[in-house]
Amino acid sequence: MEQGLEERMLRIKEYLVGIWLFREPLRTPRWCATFVYRGYYYDVSGKHSPLSAVKAVEQRVKDLEKAHAAQLRKMAAKKQRK
């Protein structure tokens, strides 16, 4: 079952800084979100709905967590070789 906006926002509340509607003259309004991961700020933009912006944040956080875990494994393997 598809989760709604509120449930998804609660899952990423520790990362989410804000979500808003970004408007530019002569362009379709788009949803944007800012989040923080390990002290670094990231943005997702150009989404057609607040739900798609939150989904993009969820996916980006997952990707960053995987990359961080891979880096930790690489460092641990390097230490074992020494």
mmCIF file of the N, C-alpha and C atoms, coordinates in Angstrom:
data_MODEL
# 
_entry.id   MODEL 
# 
loop_
_atom_site.group_PDB 
_atom_site.id 
_atom_site.type_symbol 
_atom_site.label_atom_id 
_atom_site.label_alt_id 
_atom_site.label_comp_id 
_atom_site.label_asym_id 
_atom_site.label_entity_id 
_atom_site.label_seq_id 
_atom_site.pdbx_PDB_ins_code 
_atom_site.Cartn_x 
_atom_site.Cartn_y 
_atom_site.Cartn_z 
_atom_site.occupancy 
_atom_site.B_iso_or_equiv 
_atom_site.pdbx_formal_charge 
_atom_site.auth_seq_id 
_atom_site.auth_comp_id 
_atom_site.auth_asym_id 
_atom_site.auth_atom_id 
_atom_site.pdbx_PDB_model_num 
ATOM 1   N N  . MET A 1 1  ? 0.837  -1.191 0.000   1.00 0.00 ? 1  MET A N  1 
ATOM 2   C CA . MET A 1 1  ? 0.000  0.000  0.000   1.00 0.00 ? 1  MET A CA 1 
ATOM 3   C C  . MET A 1 1  ? 0.879  1.251  0.000   1.00 0.00 ? 1  MET A C  1 
ATOM 4   N N  . GLU A 1 2  ? 0.545  2.177  -0.832  1.00 0.00 ? 2  GLU A N  1 
ATOM 5   C CA . GLU A 1 2  ? 1.299  3.421  -0.963  1.00 0.00 ? 2  GLU A CA 1 
ATOM 6   C C  . GLU A 1 2  ? 1.129  4.281  0.290   1.00 0.00 ? 2  GLU A C  1 
ATOM 7   N N  . GLN A 1 3  ? 2.251  4.795  0.789   1.00 0.00 ? 3  GLN A N  1 
ATOM 8   C CA . GLN A 1 3  ? 2.195  5.649  1.970   1.00 0.00 ? 3  GLN A CA 1 
ATOM 9   C C  . GLN A 1 3  ? 1.946  7.092  1.552   1.00 0.00 ? 3  GLN A C  1 
ATOM 10  N N  . GLY A 1 4  ? 1.265  7.821  2.414   1.00 0.00 ? 4  GLY A N  1 
ATOM 11  C CA . GLY A 1 4  ? 0.965  9.215  2.141   1.00 0.00 ? 4  GLY A CA 1 
ATOM 12  C C  . GLY A 1 4  ? 2.110  10.133 2.508   1.00 0.00 ? 4  GLY A C  1 
ATOM 13  N N  . LEU A 1 5  ? 1.908  11.385 2.228   1.00 0.00 ? 5  LEU A N  1 
ATOM 14  C CA . LEU A 1 5  ? 2.923  12.405 2.461   1.00 0.00 ? 5  LEU A CA 1 
ATOM 15  C C  . LEU A 1 5  ? 3.320  12.483 3.931   1.00 0.00 ? 5  LEU A C  1 
ATOM 16  N N  . GLU A 1 6  ? 2.347  12.504 4.833   1.00 0.00 ? 6  GLU A N  1 
ATOM 17  C CA . GLU A 1 6  ? 2.651  12.654 6.261   1.00 0.00 ? 6  GLU A CA 1 
ATOM 18  C C  . GLU A 1 6  ? 3.494  11.498 6.788   1.00 0.00 ? 6  GLU A C  1 
ATOM 19  N N  . GLU A 1 7  ? 3.146  10.266 6.409   1.00 0.00 ? 7  GLU A N  1 
ATOM 20  C CA . GLU A 1 7  ? 3.893  9.101  6.881   1.00 0.00 ? 7  GLU A CA 1 
ATOM 21  C C  . GLU A 1 7  ? 5.335  9.144  6.377   1.00 0.00 ? 7  GLU A C  1 
ATOM 22  N N  . ARG A 1 8  ? 5.496  9.507  5.121   1.00 0.00 ? 8  ARG A N  1 
ATOM 23  C CA . ARG A 1 8  ? 6.845  9.580  4.545   1.00 0.00 ? 8  ARG A CA 1 
ATOM 24  C C  . ARG A 1 8  ? 7.660  10.703 5.193   1.00 0.00 ? 8  ARG A C  1 
ATOM 25  N N  . MET A 1 9  ? 7.012  11.836 5.466   1.00 0.00 ? 9  MET A N  1 
ATOM 26  C CA . MET A 1 9  ? 7.724  12.934 6.113   1.00 0.00 ? 9  MET A CA 1 
ATOM 27  C C  . MET A 1 9  ? 8.167  12.545 7.519   1.00 0.00 ? 9  MET A C  1 
ATOM 28  N N  . LEU A 1 10 ? 7.347  11.789 8.219   1.00 0.00 ? 10 LEU A N  1 
ATOM 29  C CA . LEU A 1 10 ? 7.726  11.333 9.557   1.00 0.00 ? 10 LEU A CA 1 
ATOM 30  C C  . LEU A 1 10 ? 8.935  10.410 9.506   1.00 0.00 ? 10 LEU A C  1 
ATOM 31  N N  . ARG A 1 11 ? 9.032  9.593  8.456   1.00 0.00 ? 11 ARG A N  1 
ATOM 32  C CA . ARG A 1 11 ? 10.164 8.673  8.336   1.00 0.00 ? 11 ARG A CA 1 
ATOM 33  C C  . ARG A 1 11 ? 11.485 9.402  8.120   1.00 0.00 ? 11 ARG A C  1 
ATOM 34  N N  . ILE A 1 12 ? 11.434 10.568 7.488   1.00 0.00 ? 12 ILE A N  1 
ATOM 35  C CA . ILE A 1 12 ? 12.675 11.292 7.194   1.00 0.00 ? 12 ILE A CA 1 
ATOM 36  C C  . ILE A 1 12 ? 12.802 12.584 7.993   1.00 0.00 ? 12 ILE A C  1 
ATOM 37  N N  . LYS A 1 13 ? 12.028 12.712 9.059   1.00 0.00 ? 13 LYS A N  1 
ATOM 38  C CA . LYS A 1 13 ? 11.995 13.984 9.793   1.00 0.00 ? 13 LYS A CA 1 
ATOM 39  C C  . LYS A 1 13 ? 13.351 14.386 10.355  1.00 0.00 ? 13 LYS A C  1 
ATOM 40  N N  . GLU A 1 14 ? 14.219 13.428 10.672  1.00 0.00 ? 14 GLU A N  1 
ATOM 41  C CA . GLU A 1 14 ? 15.534 13.788 11.208  1.00 0.00 ? 14 GLU A CA 1 
ATOM 42  C C  . GLU A 1 14 ? 16.441 14.405 10.147  1.00 0.00 ? 14 GLU A C  1 
ATOM 43  N N  . TYR A 1 15 ? 16.122 14.207 8.876   1.00 0.00 ? 15 TYR A N  1 
ATOM 44  C CA . TYR A 1 15 ? 16.918 14.751 7.778   1.00 0.00 ? 15 TYR A CA 1 
ATOM 45  C C  . TYR A 1 15 ? 16.291 15.991 7.139   1.00 0.00 ? 15 TYR A C  1 
ATOM 46  N N  . LEU A 1 16 ? 14.988 16.050 7.118   1.00 0.00 ? 16 LEU A N  1 
ATOM 47  C CA . LEU A 1 16 ? 14.267 17.070 6.358   1.00 0.00 ? 16 LEU A CA 1 
ATOM 48  C C  . LEU A 1 16 ? 14.389 18.450 7.000   1.00 0.00 ? 16 LEU A C  1 
ATOM 49  N N  . VAL A 1 17 ? 14.814 19.423 6.209   1.00 0.00 ? 17 VAL A N  1 
ATOM 50  C CA . VAL A 1 17 ? 14.899 20.806 6.665   1.00 0.00 ? 17 VAL A CA 1 
ATOM 51  C C  . VAL A 1 17 ? 13.636 21.555 6.260   1.00 0.00 ? 17 VAL A C  1 
ATOM 52  N N  . GLY A 1 18 ? 13.229 21.383 5.010   1.00 0.00 ? 18 GLY A N  1 
ATOM 53  C CA . GLY A 1 18 ? 12.033 22.073 4.550   1.00 0.00 ? 18 GLY A CA 1 
ATOM 54  C C  . GLY A 1 18 ? 11.594 21.600 3.187   1.00 0.00 ? 18 GLY A C  1 
ATOM 55  N N  . ILE A 1 19 ? 10.339 21.866 2.896   1.00 0.00 ? 19 ILE A N  1 
ATOM 56  C CA . ILE A 1 19 ? 9.757  21.540 1.598   1.00 0.00 ? 19 ILE A CA 1 
ATOM 57  C C  . ILE A 1 19 ? 8.862  22.708 1.215   1.00 0.00 ? 19 ILE A C  1 
ATOM 58  N N  . TRP A 1 20 ? 8.961  23.129 -0.035  1.00 0.00 ? 20 TRP A N  1 
ATOM 59  C CA . TRP A 1 20 ? 8.183  24.280 -0.450  1.00 0.00 ? 20 TRP A CA 1 
ATOM 60  C C  . TRP A 1 20 ? 7.938  24.257 -1.951  1.00 0.00 ? 20 TRP A C  1 
ATOM 61  N N  . LEU A 1 21 ? 7.022  25.117 -2.363  1.00 0.00 ? 21 LEU A N  1 
ATOM 62  C CA . LEU A 1 21 ? 6.686  25.284 -3.776  1.00 0.00 ? 21 LEU A CA 1 
ATOM 63  C C  . LEU A 1 21 ? 7.538  26.415 -4.333  1.00 0.00 ? 21 LEU A C  1 
ATOM 64  N N  . PHE A 1 22 ? 8.309  26.121 -5.357  1.00 0.00 ? 22 PHE A N  1 
ATOM 65  C CA . PHE A 1 22 ? 9.221  27.083 -5.966  1.00 0.00 ? 22 PHE A CA 1 
ATOM 66  C C  . PHE A 1 22 ? 8.593  27.588 -7.259  1.00 0.00 ? 22 PHE A C  1 
ATOM 67  N N  . ARG A 1 23 ? 8.467  28.895 -7.361  1.00 0.00 ? 23 ARG A N  1 
ATOM 68  C CA . ARG A 1 23 ? 7.833  29.493 -8.539  1.00 0.00 ? 23 ARG A CA 1 
ATOM 69  C C  . ARG A 1 23 ? 8.815  30.410 -9.265  1.00 0.00 ? 23 ARG A C  1 
ATOM 70  N N  . GLU A 1 24 ? 8.796  30.304 -10.579 1.00 0.00 ? 24 GLU A N  1 
ATOM 71  C CA . GLU A 1 24 ? 9.570  31.193 -11.438 1.00 0.00 ? 24 GLU A CA 1 
ATOM 72  C C  . GLU A 1 24 ? 8.626  31.742 -12.505 1.00 0.00 ? 24 GLU A C  1 
ATOM 73  N N  . PRO A 1 25 ? 8.837  32.969 -12.932 1.00 0.00 ? 25 PRO A N  1 
ATOM 74  C CA . PRO A 1 25 ? 7.980  33.528 -13.978 1.00 0.00 ? 25 PRO A CA 1 
ATOM 75  C C  . PRO A 1 25 ? 8.042  32.687 -15.261 1.00 0.00 ? 25 PRO A C  1 
ATOM 76  N N  . LEU A 1 26 ? 6.899  32.471 -15.853 1.00 0.00 ? 26 LEU A N  1 
ATOM 77  C CA . LEU A 1 26 ? 6.756  31.757 -17.122 1.00 0.00 ? 26 LEU A CA 1 
ATOM 78  C C  . LEU A 1 26 ? 7.151  30.281 -17.055 1.00 0.00 ? 26 LEU A C  1 
ATOM 79  N N  . ARG A 1 27 ? 7.267  29.722 -15.877 1.00 0.00 ? 27 ARG A N  1 
ATOM 80  C CA . ARG A 1 27 ? 7.598  28.304 -15.724 1.00 0.00 ? 27 ARG A CA 1 
ATOM 81  C C  . ARG A 1 27 ? 6.582  27.642 -14.811 1.00 0.00 ? 27 ARG A C  1 
ATOM 82  N N  . THR A 1 28 ? 6.417  26.356 -14.976 1.00 0.00 ? 28 THR A N  1 
ATOM 83  C CA . THR A 1 28 ? 5.505  25.591 -14.134 1.00 0.00 ? 28 THR A CA 1 
ATOM 84  C C  . THR A 1 28 ? 6.051  25.542 -12.707 1.00 0.00 ? 28 THR A C  1 
ATOM 85  N N  . PRO A 1 29 ? 5.239  25.819 -11.698 1.00 0.00 ? 29 PRO A N  1 
ATOM 86  C CA . PRO A 1 29 ? 5.712  25.712 -10.310 1.00 0.00 ? 29 PRO A CA 1 
ATOM 87  C C  . PRO A 1 29 ? 6.177  24.286 -10.007 1.00 0.00 ? 29 PRO A C  1 
ATOM 88  N N  . ARG A 1 30 ? 7.259  24.182 -9.244  1.00 0.00 ? 30 ARG A N  1 
ATOM 89  C CA . ARG A 1 30 ? 7.826  22.882 -8.888  1.00 0.00 ? 30 ARG A CA 1 
ATOM 90  C C  . ARG A 1 30 ? 8.104  22.830 -7.390  1.00 0.00 ? 30 ARG A C  1 
ATOM 91  N N  . TRP A 1 31 ? 8.012  21.622 -6.849  1.00 0.00 ? 31 TRP A N  1 
ATOM 92  C CA . TRP A 1 31 ? 8.273  21.399 -5.433  1.00 0.00 ? 31 TRP A CA 1 
ATOM 93  C C  . TRP A 1 31 ? 9.752  21.111 -5.215  1.00 0.00 ? 31 TRP A C  1 
ATOM 94  N N  . CYS A 1 32 ? 10.279 21.647 -4.131  1.00 0.00 ? 32 CYS A N  1 
ATOM 95  C CA . CYS A 1 32 ? 11.681 21.481 -3.768  1.00 0.00 ? 32 CYS A CA 1 
ATOM 96  C C  . CYS A 1 32 ? 11.761 21.057 -2.305  1.00 0.00 ? 32 CYS A C  1 
ATOM 97  N N  . ALA A 1 33 ? 12.856 20.415 -1.946  1.00 0.00 ? 33 ALA A N  1 
ATOM 98  C CA . ALA A 1 33 ? 13.077 20.024 -0.548  1.00 0.00 ? 33 ALA A CA 1 
ATOM 99  C C  . ALA A 1 33 ? 14.562 20.136 -0.238  1.00 0.00 ? 33 ALA A C  1 
ATOM 100 N N  . THR A 1 34 ? 14.871 20.516 0.985   1.00 0.00 ? 34 THR A N  1 
ATOM 101 C CA . THR A 1 34 ? 16.240 20.569 1.477   1.00 0.00 ? 34 THR A CA 1 
ATOM 102 C C  . THR A 1 34 ? 16.345 19.602 2.637   1.00 0.00 ? 34 THR A C  1 
ATOM 103 N N  . PHE A 1 35 ? 17.450 18.855 2.662   1.00 0.00 ? 35 PHE A N  1 
ATOM 104 C CA . PHE A 1 35 ? 17.679 17.937 3.771   1.00 0.00 ? 35 PHE A CA 1 
ATOM 105 C C  . PHE A 1 35 ? 19.150 17.958 4.144   1.00 0.00 ? 35 PHE A C  1 
ATOM 106 N N  . VAL A 1 36 ? 19.438 17.489 5.340   1.00 0.00 ? 36 VAL A N  1 
ATOM 107 C CA . VAL A 1 36 ? 20.809 17.446 5.834   1.00 0.00 ? 36 VAL A CA 1 
ATOM 108 C C  . VAL A 1 36 ? 21.167 15.997 6.142   1.00 0.00 ? 36 VAL A C  1 
ATOM 109 N N  . TYR A 1 37 ? 22.373 15.594 5.722   1.00 0.00 ? 37 TYR A N  1 
ATOM 110 C CA . TYR A 1 37 ? 22.870 14.245 5.991   1.00 0.00 ? 37 TYR A CA 1 
ATOM 111 C C  . TYR A 1 37 ? 24.325 14.362 6.401   1.00 0.00 ? 37 TYR A C  1 
ATOM 112 N N  . ARG A 1 38 ? 24.626 13.936 7.605   1.00 0.00 ? 38 ARG A N  1 
ATOM 113 C CA . ARG A 1 38 ? 25.975 13.982 8.164   1.00 0.00 ? 38 ARG A CA 1 
ATOM 114 C C  . ARG A 1 38 ? 26.596 15.377 8.080   1.00 0.00 ? 38 ARG A C  1 
ATOM 115 N N  . GLY A 1 39 ? 25.783 16.391 8.344   1.00 0.00 ? 39 GLY A N  1 
ATOM 116 C CA . GLY A 1 39 ? 26.267 17.762 8.384   1.00 0.00 ? 39 GLY A CA 1 
ATOM 117 C C  . GLY A 1 39 ? 26.319 18.477 7.046   1.00 0.00 ? 39 GLY A C  1 
ATOM 118 N N  . TYR A 1 40 ? 25.985 17.795 5.972   1.00 0.00 ? 40 TYR A N  1 
ATOM 119 C CA . TYR A 1 40 ? 25.988 18.399 4.643   1.00 0.00 ? 40 TYR A CA 1 
ATOM 120 C C  . TYR A 1 40 ? 24.551 18.600 4.173   1.00 0.00 ? 40 TYR A C  1 
ATOM 121 N N  . TYR A 1 41 ? 24.315 19.730 3.536   1.00 0.00 ? 41 TYR A N  1 
ATOM 122 C CA . TYR A 1 41 ? 22.971 20.056 3.054   1.00 0.00 ? 41 TYR A CA 1 
ATOM 123 C C  . TYR A 1 41 ? 22.831 19.670 1.585   1.00 0.00 ? 41 TYR A C  1 
ATOM 124 N N  . TYR A 1 42 ? 21.675 19.118 1.258   1.00 0.00 ? 42 TYR A N  1 
ATOM 125 C CA . TYR A 1 42 ? 21.365 18.693 -0.107  1.00 0.00 ? 42 TYR A CA 1 
ATOM 126 C C  . TYR A 1 42 ? 19.984 19.217 -0.487  1.00 0.00 ? 42 TYR A C  1 
ATOM 127 N N  . ASP A 1 43 ? 19.772 19.368 -1.788  1.00 0.00 ? 43 ASP A N  1 
ATOM 128 C CA . ASP A 1 43 ? 18.474 19.801 -2.302  1.00 0.00 ? 43 ASP A CA 1 
ATOM 129 C C  . ASP A 1 43 ? 17.979 18.815 -3.347  1.00 0.00 ? 43 ASP A C  1 
ATOM 130 N N  . VAL A 1 44 ? 16.685 18.659 -3.396  1.00 0.00 ? 44 VAL A N  1 
ATOM 131 C CA . VAL A 1 44 ? 16.026 18.018 -4.533  1.00 0.00 ? 44 VAL A CA 1 
ATOM 132 C C  . VAL A 1 44 ? 15.055 19.056 -5.062  1.00 0.00 ? 44 VAL A C  1 
ATOM 133 N N  . SER A 1 45 ? 14.951 19.140 -6.370  1.00 0.00 ? 45 SER A N  1 
ATOM 134 C CA . SER A 1 45 ? 14.079 20.173 -6.933  1.00 0.00 ? 45 SER A CA 1 
ATOM 135 C C  . SER A 1 45 ? 13.432 19.676 -8.211  1.00 0.00 ? 45 SER A C  1 
ATOM 136 N N  . GLY A 1 46 ? 12.506 20.464 -8.700  1.00 0.00 ? 46 GLY A N  1 
ATOM 137 C CA . GLY A 1 46 ? 11.853 20.155 -9.960  1.00 0.00 ? 46 GLY A CA 1 
ATOM 138 C C  . GLY A 1 46 ? 10.826 19.047 -9.879  1.00 0.00 ? 46 GLY A C  1 
ATOM 139 N N  . LYS A 1 47 ? 10.270 18.812 -8.711  1.00 0.00 ? 47 LYS A N  1 
ATOM 140 C CA . LYS A 1 47 ? 9.279  17.743 -8.551  1.00 0.00 ? 47 LYS A CA 1 
ATOM 141 C C  . LYS A 1 47 ? 7.872  18.295 -8.747  1.00 0.00 ? 47 LYS A C  1 
ATOM 142 N N  . HIS A 1 48 ? 6.991  17.454 -9.258  1.00 0.00 ? 48 HIS A N  1 
ATOM 143 C CA . HIS A 1 48 ? 5.641  17.912 -9.596  1.00 0.00 ? 48 HIS A CA 1 
ATOM 144 C C  . HIS A 1 48 ? 4.668  17.924 -8.415  1.00 0.00 ? 48 HIS A C  1 
ATOM 145 N N  . SER A 1 49 ? 5.065  17.304 -7.289  1.00 0.00 ? 49 SER A N  1 
ATOM 146 C CA . SER A 1 49 ? 4.183  17.287 -6.114  1.00 0.00 ? 49 SER A CA 1 
ATOM 147 C C  . SER A 1 49 ? 5.031  17.220 -4.850  1.00 0.00 ? 49 SER A C  1 
ATOM 148 N N  . PRO A 1 50 ? 4.458  17.581 -3.699  1.00 0.00 ? 50 PRO A N  1 
ATOM 149 C CA . PRO A 1 50 ? 5.215  17.458 -2.455  1.00 0.00 ? 50 PRO A CA 1 
ATOM 150 C C  . PRO A 1 50 ? 5.577  16.003 -2.166  1.00 0.00 ? 50 PRO A C  1 
ATOM 151 N N  . LEU A 1 51 ? 4.694  15.076 -2.515  1.00 0.00 ? 51 LEU A N  1 
ATOM 152 C CA . LEU A 1 51 ? 4.980  13.660 -2.287  1.00 0.00 ? 51 LEU A CA 1 
ATOM 153 C C  . LEU A 1 51 ? 6.183  13.200 -3.105  1.00 0.00 ? 51 LEU A C  1 
ATOM 154 N N  . SER A 1 52 ? 6.271  13.619 -4.351  1.00 0.00 ? 52 SER A N  1 
ATOM 155 C CA . SER A 1 52 ? 7.418  13.206 -5.166  1.00 0.00 ? 52 SER A CA 1 
ATOM 156 C C  . SER A 1 52 ? 8.713  13.828 -4.650  1.00 0.00 ? 52 SER A C  1 
ATOM 157 N N  . ALA A 1 53 ? 8.653  15.032 -4.078  1.00 0.00 ? 53 ALA A N  1 
ATOM 158 C CA . ALA A 1 53 ? 9.842  15.644 -3.486  1.00 0.00 ? 53 ALA A CA 1 
ATOM 159 C C  . ALA A 1 53 ? 10.295 14.861 -2.259  1.00 0.00 ? 53 ALA A C  1 
ATOM 160 N N  . VAL A 1 54 ? 9.351  14.442 -1.428  1.00 0.00 ? 54 VAL A N  1 
ATOM 161 C CA . VAL A 1 54 ? 9.692  13.662 -0.234  1.00 0.00 ? 54 VAL A CA 1 
ATOM 162 C C  . VAL A 1 54 ? 10.229 12.284 -0.633  1.00 0.00 ? 54 VAL A C  1 
ATOM 163 N N  . LYS A 1 55 ? 9.637  11.672 -1.644  1.00 0.00 ? 55 LYS A N  1 
ATOM 164 C CA . LYS A 1 55 ? 10.144 10.387 -2.138  1.00 0.00 ? 55 LYS A CA 1 
ATOM 165 C C  . LYS A 1 55 ? 11.583 10.534 -2.634  1.00 0.00 ? 55 LYS A C  1 
ATOM 166 N N  . ALA A 1 56 ? 11.877 11.635 -3.315  1.00 0.00 ? 56 ALA A N  1 
ATOM 167 C CA . ALA A 1 56 ? 13.230 11.880 -3.808  1.00 0.00 ? 56 ALA A CA 1 
ATOM 168 C C  . ALA A 1 56 ? 14.215 12.033 -2.649  1.00 0.00 ? 56 ALA A C  1 
ATOM 169 N N  . VAL A 1 57 ? 13.791 12.699 -1.575  1.00 0.00 ? 57 VAL A N  1 
ATOM 170 C CA . VAL A 1 57 ? 14.648 12.824 -0.392  1.00 0.00 ? 57 VAL A CA 1 
ATOM 171 C C  . VAL A 1 57 ? 14.901 11.446 0.212   1.00 0.00 ? 57 VAL A C  1 
ATOM 172 N N  . GLU A 1 58 ? 13.854 10.637 0.345   1.00 0.00 ? 58 GLU A N  1 
ATOM 173 C CA . GLU A 1 58 ? 14.015 9.276  0.877   1.00 0.00 ? 58 GLU A CA 1 
ATOM 174 C C  . GLU A 1 58 ? 15.036 8.488  0.070   1.00 0.00 ? 58 GLU A C  1 
ATOM 175 N N  . GLN A 1 59 ? 14.908 8.540  -1.249  1.00 0.00 ? 59 GLN A N  1 
ATOM 176 C CA . GLN A 1 59 ? 15.816 7.787  -2.107  1.00 0.00 ? 59 GLN A CA 1 
ATOM 177 C C  . GLN A 1 59 ? 17.241 8.306  -1.995  1.00 0.00 ? 59 GLN A C  1 
ATOM 178 N N  . ARG A 1 60 ? 17.394 9.623  -1.956  1.00 0.00 ? 60 ARG A N  1 
ATOM 179 C CA . ARG A 1 60 ? 18.740 10.209 -1.856  1.00 0.00 ? 60 ARG A CA 1 
ATOM 180 C C  . ARG A 1 60 ? 19.390 9.857  -0.526  1.00 0.00 ? 60 ARG A C  1 
ATOM 181 N N  . VAL A 1 61 ? 18.630 9.861  0.563   1.00 0.00 ? 61 VAL A N  1 
ATOM 182 C CA . VAL A 1 61 ? 19.172 9.471  1.871   1.00 0.00 ? 61 VAL A CA 1 
ATOM 183 C C  . VAL A 1 61 ? 19.614 8.015  1.831   1.00 0.00 ? 61 VAL A C  1 
ATOM 184 N N  . LYS A 1 62 ? 18.803 7.135  1.236   1.00 0.00 ? 62 LYS A N  1 
ATOM 185 C CA . LYS A 1 62 ? 19.190 5.725  1.108   1.00 0.00 ? 62 LYS A CA 1 
ATOM 186 C C  . LYS A 1 62 ? 20.487 5.590  0.323   1.00 0.00 ? 62 LYS A C  1 
ATOM 187 N N  . ASP A 1 63 ? 20.604 6.321  -0.776  1.00 0.00 ? 63 ASP A N  1 
ATOM 188 C CA . ASP A 1 63 ? 21.816 6.277  -1.590  1.00 0.00 ? 63 ASP A CA 1 
ATOM 189 C C  . ASP A 1 63 ? 23.032 6.760  -0.804  1.00 0.00 ? 63 ASP A C  1 
ATOM 190 N N  . LEU A 1 64 ? 22.863 7.835  -0.050  1.00 0.00 ? 64 LEU A N  1 
ATOM 191 C CA . LEU A 1 64 ? 23.967 8.359  0.757   1.00 0.00 ? 64 LEU A CA 1 
ATOM 192 C C  . LEU A 1 64 ? 24.360 7.382  1.857   1.00 0.00 ? 64 LEU A C  1 
ATOM 193 N N  . GLU A 1 65 ? 23.382 6.716  2.473   1.00 0.00 ? 65 GLU A N  1 
ATOM 194 C CA . GLU A 1 65 ? 23.687 5.724  3.506   1.00 0.00 ? 65 GLU A CA 1 
ATOM 195 C C  . GLU A 1 65 ? 24.463 4.550  2.922   1.00 0.00 ? 65 GLU A C  1 
ATOM 196 N N  . LYS A 1 66 ? 24.073 4.085  1.738   1.00 0.00 ? 66 LYS A N  1 
ATOM 197 C CA . LYS A 1 66 ? 24.795 2.993  1.080   1.00 0.00 ? 66 LYS A CA 1 
ATOM 198 C C  . LYS A 1 66 ? 26.227 3.402  0.763   1.00 0.00 ? 66 LYS A C  1 
ATOM 199 N N  . ALA A 1 67 ? 26.400 4.598  0.240   1.00 0.00 ? 67 ALA A N  1 
ATOM 200 C CA . ALA A 1 67 ? 27.733 5.085  -0.098  1.00 0.00 ? 67 ALA A CA 1 
ATOM 201 C C  . ALA A 1 67 ? 28.596 5.215  1.154   1.00 0.00 ? 67 ALA A C  1 
ATOM 202 N N  . HIS A 1 68 ? 28.011 5.693  2.230   1.00 0.00 ? 68 HIS A N  1 
ATOM 203 C CA . HIS A 1 68 ? 28.758 5.836  3.481   1.00 0.00 ? 68 HIS A CA 1 
ATOM 204 C C  . HIS A 1 68 ? 29.155 4.466  4.036   1.00 0.00 ? 68 HIS A C  1 
ATOM 205 N N  . ALA A 1 69 ? 28.238 3.502  3.999   1.00 0.00 ? 69 ALA A N  1 
ATOM 206 C CA . ALA A 1 69 ? 28.535 2.149  4.483   1.00 0.00 ? 69 ALA A CA 1 
ATOM 207 C C  . ALA A 1 69 ? 29.636 1.513  3.643   1.00 0.00 ? 69 ALA A C  1 
ATOM 208 N N  . ALA A 1 70 ? 29.602 1.716  2.337   1.00 0.00 ? 70 ALA A N  1 
ATOM 209 C CA . ALA A 1 70 ? 30.637 1.164  1.460   1.00 0.00 ? 70 ALA A CA 1 
ATOM 210 C C  . ALA A 1 70 ? 31.993 1.776  1.785   1.00 0.00 ? 70 ALA A C  1 
ATOM 211 N N  . GLN A 1 71 ? 32.012 3.062  2.054   1.00 0.00 ? 71 GLN A N  1 
ATOM 212 C CA . GLN A 1 71 ? 33.264 3.729  2.413   1.00 0.00 ? 71 GLN A CA 1 
ATOM 213 C C  . GLN A 1 71 ? 33.813 3.186  3.729   1.00 0.00 ? 71 GLN A C  1 
ATOM 214 N N  . LEU A 1 72 ? 32.939 2.941  4.706   1.00 0.00 ? 72 LEU A N  1 
ATOM 215 C CA . LEU A 1 72 ? 33.384 2.381  5.985   1.00 0.00 ? 72 LEU A CA 1 
ATOM 216 C C  . LEU A 1 72 ? 33.953 0.982  5.802   1.00 0.00 ? 72 LEU A C  1 
ATOM 217 N N  . ARG A 1 73 ? 33.306 0.165  4.962   1.00 0.00 ? 73 ARG A N  1 
ATOM 218 C CA . ARG A 1 73 ? 33.817 -1.185 4.688   1.00 0.00 ? 73 ARG A CA 1 
ATOM 219 C C  . ARG A 1 73 ? 35.184 -1.122 4.020   1.00 0.00 ? 73 ARG A C  1 
ATOM 220 N N  . LYS A 1 74 ? 35.341 -0.198 3.103   1.00 0.00 ? 74 LYS A N  1 
ATOM 221 C CA . LYS A 1 74 ? 36.607 -0.039 2.396   1.00 0.00 ? 74 LYS A CA 1 
ATOM 222 C C  . LYS A 1 74 ? 37.717 0.359  3.368   1.00 0.00 ? 74 LYS A C  1 
ATOM 223 N N  . MET A 1 75 ? 37.411 1.263  4.285   1.00 0.00 ? 75 MET A N  1 
ATOM 224 C CA . MET A 1 75 ? 38.399 1.696  5.274   1.00 0.00 ? 75 MET A CA 1 
ATOM 225 C C  . MET A 1 75 ? 38.748 0.562  6.226   1.00 0.00 ? 75 MET A C  1 
ATOM 226 N N  . ALA A 1 76 ? 37.763 -0.237 6.630   1.00 0.00 ? 76 ALA A N  1 
ATOM 227 C CA . ALA A 1 76 ? 38.008 -1.360 7.533   1.00 0.00 ? 76 ALA A CA 1 
ATOM 228 C C  . ALA A 1 76 ? 38.877 -2.410 6.854   1.00 0.00 ? 76 ALA A C  1 
ATOM 229 N N  . ALA A 1 77 ? 38.632 -2.678 5.590   1.00 0.00 ? 77 ALA A N  1 
ATOM 230 C CA . ALA A 1 77 ? 39.437 -3.653 4.854   1.00 0.00 ? 77 ALA A CA 1 
ATOM 231 C C  . ALA A 1 77 ? 40.869 -3.169 4.715   1.00 0.00 ? 77 ALA A C  1 
ATOM 232 N N  . LYS A 1 78 ? 41.041 -1.882 4.521   1.00 0.00 ? 78 LYS A N  1 
ATOM 233 C CA . LYS A 1 78 ? 42.374 -1.304 4.392   1.00 0.00 ? 78 LYS A CA 1 
ATOM 234 C C  . LYS A 1 78 ? 43.145 -1.441 5.707   1.00 0.00 ? 78 LYS A C  1 
ATOM 235 N N  . LYS A 1 79 ? 42.457 -1.228 6.836   1.00 0.00 ? 79 LYS A N  1 
ATOM 236 C CA . LYS A 1 79 ? 43.097 -1.355 8.152   1.00 0.00 ? 79 LYS A CA 1 
ATOM 237 C C  . LYS A 1 79 ? 43.521 -2.789 8.423   1.00 0.00 ? 79 LYS A C  1 
ATOM 238 N N  . GLN A 1 80 ? 42.714 -3.745 8.006   1.00 0.00 ? 80 GLN A N  1 
ATOM 239 C CA . GLN A 1 80 ? 43.037 -5.153 8.241   1.00 0.00 ? 80 GLN A CA 1 
ATOM 240 C C  . GLN A 1 80 ? 44.270 -5.573 7.458   1.00 0.00 ? 80 GLN A C  1 
ATOM 241 N N  . ARG A 1 81 ? 44.502 -5.002 6.307   1.00 0.00 ? 81 ARG A N  1 
ATOM 242 C CA . ARG A 1 81 ? 45.664 -5.362 5.490   1.00 0.00 ? 81 ARG A CA 1 
ATOM 243 C C  . ARG A 1 81 ? 46.964 -4.862 6.096   1.00 0.00 ? 81 ARG A C  1 
ATOM 244 N N  . LYS A 1 82 ? 46.905 -3.833 6.892   1.00 0.00 ? 82 LYS A N  1 
ATOM 245 C CA . LYS A 1 82 ? 48.137 -3.257 7.479   1.00 0.00 ? 82 LYS A CA 1 
ATOM 246 C C  . LYS A 1 82 ? 48.685 -4.089 8.585   1.00 0.00 ? 82 LYS A C  1 
# 
